[in-house]
Amino acid sequence: MQGRFTINTITNISRLAFCVASIFLIILATLLIVSGTIGLVSAFIVSLDDGREEIVQAISYVVIAVAVFDADFSHLRQFRVIL
């Protein structure tokens, strides 16, 4: 049957799409942590008062990034994109 998608083909396509989207989100989460770290270091270089405000922002970045990592890896395992 030419031109028809089988269930296996659709499953593989959806796994690939989910894997690409998850990898993209993981890269963005990593960049968010790096950005928070750079902001924190640069704020402490300028003054201690700026560093205090930056600590709160950096912690929020890390919390968001960890949530993205956790959600992505659990979904990757659940949908058997990776073992």
Long-range contacts (C-beta under 8 A, 24 or more apart in sequence): 15-79, 15-80, 15-81, 18-75, 18-76, 18-79, 18-81, 19-76, 19-81, 19-82, 22-72, 22-75, 22-76, 22-81, 25-68, 25-72, 26-68, 26-69, 26-72, 28-68, 29-64, 29-65, 29-66, 29-68, 29-69, 29-72, 30-65, 32-61, 32-64, 32-65, 33-61, 33-62, 33-65, 35-61, 36-61, 36-62
